[in-house]
Amino acid sequence: MHSTHLLLEEPIRMASILEPSKPNFFPAMTKIVGTLGPKSRTVEIISGCLKAGMSVARFDFSWGDTEFHQETLENLKVAIKSTKKLCAVMLDTVGPELQVVNKTEHPISLKAESLVTLTPDQDKEASSSLLPINFTGLPKAVKAGDTIFIGQYLFTGNETTSVWLEVTEVKGEDVVCLIKNSATLAGSLFTLHVSQIHIDLPTLTDKDKEVISTWGVRNNIDFLSLSYTRHAEDVRHAREFLSKLGDLSQTHIFAKIENVEGLTHFDEILQEADGIILSRGNLGIDLPPEKVFLFQKAAVYKCNMAGKPAVVTRVVDSMTDNLRPTRAEATDVANAVLDGSDAILLGAETLRGLYPVETISIVGKICAEAEKAYNQDLYFKKTVKYVGEPMTHLESIASSAVRAAIKVKASVIICFTSSGRAARLIAKYRPTMPVLSVVIPRLKTNQLRWTFSGAFEARQSLIVRGLFPILADPRHPAESTNATNESVLKVALDHGKASGVIKPHDRVVVCQKVGDASVVKIIELED
């Protein structure tokens, strides 16, 4: 496995680039989040997505009702059972999204250099000169000269369905704009984005709260993707709301950074959130195009050093309608991996794209190739230096396990954990081999019923690069006698052998608790 690593910093024989890649049990260490929707909701297609490498299914509530999403989720459960592939569930909120309301759904033709009026009166019919919107506060938020973007670009990647406007005047409740480019708005849903302007709406809307407390609670969601996170307070507010909803107190909150406001408060948001989603669709509209890459690289680096997952969106837009990505897109996916991203999030490509399974498969292959060229040695030194000394007990164990695994060329690291924290810390150091996280269930009671924890923790590692969970038998406690530790280890090794990760004579690094002490040991396997 390790001989295939080509470091980009070293001279590469050009012919070696063309050597076919060896098949691997894991499509890639980098995870893939797929958005399920009209073109990806049958059991057959979802099963194909899981086999191709999707490990988190995203449900986007910007469109579709709860019944629609529930049917899709039931199909996901059937697909998980039949493919035996674990998959986590992510609920994506709508947030303070501004929309043009086109009740007739007739295409609206807009001509460059003409004027169009934006009105909060949703009873009026959308036309080439009048666009009703779902927000009354626009006149207070904008002034002459401001830029407004309208379109489906955030969903389709198709420039002909989007338009740029320049505010010319504010007339009472209406905003009059000059159309900068000709376009046809076709379909029912168009988002409206005002560049670098604060929109005075709550991040978690009443509609979002209703969806979370009904659909979210019913389905024990693993992740909440908090759209338009602008302040750390947004995350705290969402966590407070989730904490009152039973099991959802365990749900991880991923802050979705979509505009300059979120960028400005990034450090505080990162401290508060469980992970970050860089929503490059909206960011690309709010930021000057030449600044987007800089934010992506800085944000991913900060997430890596904090040991929190970084998820990058909008990578292969053209695959919504095509079987192959463009050269630029393929390079972009690879660069996201080389930057240190944990996961790639696919939106329109799987939601309404023509080739959801092929898209996941191709993105997985690009990630796997980029991982071979990833300079782990440089990254490891950088992370250790950033953490500094003295290290915490857990940090020291995690970095030692990774160092040992690399030195002895181990094929896998096995980590026993009940909260998942130890395994995530090991993954933070980006080992070149997979980390099998053996999640030991814990028995809990609320005096009315007994429940086992562990399923949440296992599924939540499905968004962390290089981390692959196994749920252990609840009869094996995490910190116990040597005999039970050995039997759990045997289960993990057998799983590794069956999946082709571990072969005879391989070395394996094991990280576990024995009594109060944390132990890292190296095992050499026999035939």
Buried (B, 14 or more C-beta within 10 A) or exposed (E): BEEEBBBEEEEEEEEEEEEEEEEBEBBBBBBBBBBBBEBBBEBEBBBBBBBBBBBBBBBBBBBBEBEBBBEBBEBBBEBBEEBEBBBBBBBBBBBBBBBBBBEEEEEBEBEEEEEBBBBBEEEBEBBBEBBBBEBEEBBEBBEEEBBBBBBBBBBBBBEBBBBBBEBEBBEEBBBBBBBBBEBEBBEBBBBBBBBEBEBEBEBBBEEBBEBBBEBBBEBBBBBBBBBBBBBBBBBEBBBEBBEEBEBBEBBBBBBBBBBBBBBEBBEEBBEBBBBBBBBBBBBBBBBEEEBBBEBBBEBBBBBBBBBBBBBBBBBBBBBBBBEBBEEEBBEBBBBBBBBBBBBBBBBBBBBBBEBBBBBBBBBBBBBBBBBBBBBBEEBBEBBBEEBEEEBEEEBBBBBBBBBBBBEEEBBBBBBBBBBBEBBBBBBBBBBBBBBBBBBBBBEEEEEEEEEEBBBBBBBBBBBBBBBBBBBBEEEBBBBBEEEBBEBBBEBBBEBBBEBEBBEEEBBBBBBBBBEEEBBBBBBEBEE
